[in-house]
């Protein structure tokens, strides 16, 4: 009998063994040279933790709240597409794992299971991630279905006017099943000339005219809070606050869009400073350890979103695998907080980390 994984990284190899190559590459791959894909993870290694000693850490409290909703730890489930490619139960299994872990799942617009199926699977706080299509009525319909079914916020992805060049998907001639959320609304059938059908579908449907004024359009069709996902600069963070969004998700789309975009952890502090506490800032990209969560919190994130590790856990061991992945990250965060001298999330401050250039400056 194979040994139980002892860290999140080990689930990636189990997923690689469990999945057809086309689907594993779809989940694991990034854009073009995959420079940003590697940097998202590697950049965390350039941040060290400044631990404090002789602090009472006999009780560690990891709980926090996002938009007023309490979660057991600042670790949320990021929106990722088509979970049934990873496991037959798809997003329903992921949702049940999120509920058991007492955290928030962001359901992908491109989910295999419908908005309604996930909502009825268990009692939990969920957000809904949105793409805006050229057929605005399709996007509006899904927003209204999410609101009707008890989702608590809309997470608008804003970094996808076109799909990034994902060369593994092109080589594998990536195909995807019909998206159940779109049944009766539009066809998701698209074929490419020898490449990725997914890319062909995105090119046909994504609204590349989406711009800042469309936040008002989205606000006009829902009463839910609106977060925008895909912010990487201070300029865009300031603009987001000006147009009245309720939260920001720092993300480079898992390095699947623009290669040579910065690693998200490297721009977190810039965005947090620009926002100035006016809205919550969530962090997405490269989290593989509890120490990564700690570093993101120290640099100003209110919580992190975890994507690929959840998918790898789902592919390897279904609902249990997702719970185990979240559980390992929580356990590692708790230990990191204890060893760093932080009894609660609010005790984690900027003084608890030092980034590489600060270490160099301290030697000069």
N, C-alpha and C positions, 0 to 999 in steps of 0.2 A: 504494500500500500504506500502510495506516494506521501511524503511528508507534507503537512499543512504549511502553506506559505507563511513566512514570518515577517514579510514586508510587502508593500504595494508593488514594488518592481517585479517580484516573483510571479504575480498574477499576469503580467504581460506575457511571459513565456508560456504559461498555461493557456492563455487565450490564443496565442499563436498556434499551439498544438491542436486546440479545439476547433478553430474556425477554418473554413475554406480560405485559400490564399487571397482571393479577391476581396473578401469581407474583412479579413485581418488587415490587409493593406489599406483598405478604405478607412478603417478606424485609426490605424497607427500612423498613416502617412501625413506628410505636409506638402507645402507648395514648392515646386521647382527644385532647387538644390537642398532644401530642407535645412538651411542655415538657421532660420529662426526657430524651427522645431527643436533643434539641438540646444540653441541658446536659451529657450524658455526654461529648460531644466538646468543647464550648466550655470546660468547667471546666479542662481541661488548660492552656488559654491563660493562666489566672490563676496558674500556677506557673512560676517562672523557674529557670534552672539556674545555680548558682554554680560556675563552672569554676575549676580550680586549674592553675597553670602550672609549667613546668620539672620535669615528672615524666616518667620514661621510659615512653612509650607505644608503643615500637617493636613490641611484641607485645601484642595484645589477646586476652584469654581470656574468651569469653562463656559457656562451659559451666557447667552447674549440675546439681543433682540434685533430683528431686521424689519423695518417699517412697522414696528410695534408688535411683531409676532415673535414669541419666545422660541428659541432653539437651544438644544443641549450643548452645542459647541459651535464656534464660528466656521463651520464646514458645511457647505451646501452642495447640492447636486446640479451640475451645469447642464444646459440643454445640449443633447447630442442626438443625432438622427437615427431613426430606424433600428430600434433595439431588438426587433424580432430577427434581424440578421445575426444577432449575437446569441439569442435565446428564444425558444418558442413562446414564452410568456411575455416577452418584450417589456414595454414600459410599465405594465401592471406589476411585474416582479420588482422593478426598480422603485416604483411608487410605494409598494409595501415595505421595502427595505428602508426607504427614506422615513416612512411613518414610524417604523420600529426604532429607527435611530434618532427620532425626535428632531428631524431637520427638514428643510424646505427643498423640494425638488422643483426645478424649472423644466416644464415639459416642452419639448421641441415642437415647433410648427410642423416639422417633418417626421413626426412620430409614427410608428407602425400601428399603435393602438390609438383609438379615437380619444378626443377630449373627454367624452362622456364615459368611456370604459375606464379610463384612469381615475376620473372623479368618483366613480361608484365603487372602485376597488378597495378603498380604505378611507378612513377619516384623517385628514392631514391638511396642513397648509401647503398650497402649491401656487407657483407662478406659471404664466404661459409666455413662451418666447414667440415672437412674431417676425416674419418676413413680410414686406410689402410687395405684392405682385402688381404687374401692369393692370390686371383686373382687380381694381381696388375693392370691388364688392366681395371678392373671395376672401381677402384679408379681413375685411370688416365683419363678414359672417363668422369667421373663426374667433375674432375678438369677442363678439357678442355671445357666442356659444361658451367661451371660457368664462365670461362674467356670469352667465346664467348658471353654470355648473360649479360656481363657488371658488374659482381661481381668484387669488388675492392681488395680483399685479400683472402688468404686461411688461415684458422685457423685449424691447424693440432692438433687433440686430441691425446695425447701421454701417457695417463694413463690407457689404456684399452687393455693390451695384452690378458686379459680374462675379462669376465664380473664379476663384484662384486656379492656377494651372497645377493640377495634382497629377503628376506624371505616372504614378503607380496606377491610378484609376484609368488613365489613358491606355497604358500598356495592357492592363487586365480587361479592357473593354467593359468597364464597370456598368452593371445593370442593377436596377433597383425595382422592387415591387411597387404596385400602385399604392399611393398614400391614402389610407382609409379616411383621414380627415377631409380629403378633397373629393370623395365620392359624391357624385351628383352636382358638384360645383364646377369641376374642370377635369380634363384628362391629364394624367401625368405621364402618358406615353410619349416618348421622344427617342429618336434614333440619331446617332452620329455617324459620320463617315469614317468608320474604323476606330473611333475613340470612345470616350466615356459618354454613355447615354445620360448620366446624371448631369454632366456639363452641358449637354445639348438642351436638356429640360430647363436648367437654370437660365441659360441664355434666352430661351423663349419666354420665360415667365417673370424674371426679376425686373423690378422697376428701377432702372438706372437714373431716373429723374428725381428720385427721393431726395428731399433737402430739408433744411431746418424748418421751413414754413409748414411742412407736413406734420410736425408735432401737433400743431393746432388741429389739423384734420383728425389725427388719432384721438386727441382729447375730446373732439366733438362726438365721437362714437362710443366712448366708454367713460365710466365714472371711476375706473380703477386707477391706482397710481401707475405712472409710466417711468420705467428705467430705460436708459439707452446703453446698449452693449456694443463695444468696439472703440471706446475712447482711448487714445494713446498720447495726447498732447495737452499741455496746459491751455492752449488756445481753444480747443474743442471743449474742454471741461468748462471753461468760463462761458462759452456760448451755450452749452447745455443748461447751465444754471440760469442764464439769462432768459432762455425760452421756457423755463419753468418745469423741467423734468424733476421727478421725485427721487431719482437715484442714478448713479453712474456705475457701469461695470467696465473696468479696465480689461481689455481683451484684444488679442490679435487673431482671434478665431482659431485658437489652437495651432497657430502657424500654418493654417490651411489657405490663407488668402494671399497676402503680399509677403513674399520672401524678402529677407533683409529688413523687415520691420523690426523694431527693437523688441528684445525680451520684455515681457510685461512687467516683471519685477523691477526692471531698470528704469521704468517711467512712473512707477507707482507714486513715489514721493512728489514728483513734479505735479501730477494730477491732484493729489491730496492737498498740496499747498495752494493750488489754483482754486480749488473748490472752497477752501477755508471753512469747512464744517457746515456749509449751507445745506448739503444733501449727503446721504450716505454714499460711500465709495466701496464697491465690492471688487474683488480681484479674481481674475481667471487666467490660468496659464502656467503649466509646469510644476504644479504642486505634486510632490511624490512622497514627502516626509512631513511629520509633525513639526520638525524644525522649519520647514518651508512655510507652514501656516504661521508659526511664531514670527518669522521674519516679515511676512506680509502684514501682520497685525502691528508690529513695531513700526513699520513704515506708513501706517495710517489706514490700512484697510479695515473695514468693519467685519468682513467675513471673506472667506475664499470660496470659489466654486471649483468643483473637481469633476472633470469630464472623462478622459481616457481611462483612468484607473477604475472608475465605476463600470465602464463598458467591459474592461478586461475581467473584472470580478464577475459580472453578469455572464459573460461568455464561458468562463471556467466553471462557475458553481451556482449560477442562477441567483435567486433572491438572497440566498445565504452568502454568496460571494460578494454581493454589493454591501450587505451588512458588515461583512468581515473587513472589507476595504475601508469603509467609514470608521469602523471600530478600531482598526489599527491606527489610522490617522489620529483619532481622538486619543487613544492611549499614548501615542508618541507625543502629541501636543501636551497632554497632562504631565508627562515626565519632563519634557522640555521646560514647561512653566515651573515645575518644582526645582529643577536643577539651576534655572536662571534666577530664581528668587521672586517669582510672580504668582501670588496666591489666586489672583483672578485676572480675567481678560483685561479689565480696566487698569491693572497694574503694569501691563506691557507697554513700554514707552519707546520713543525714538532712541533714548539713551541705552537701550538694551541691544542695539545692533551697530555694527560699524561696516561700512561698505569699503571696497578695495581702495578707491582713491583717497578715502579718509585715512586709511592705514598708511598709505604712502606719504601723505602730507604730515602725519604725526612724526615721521622719521626725519623730515627736512628741518 
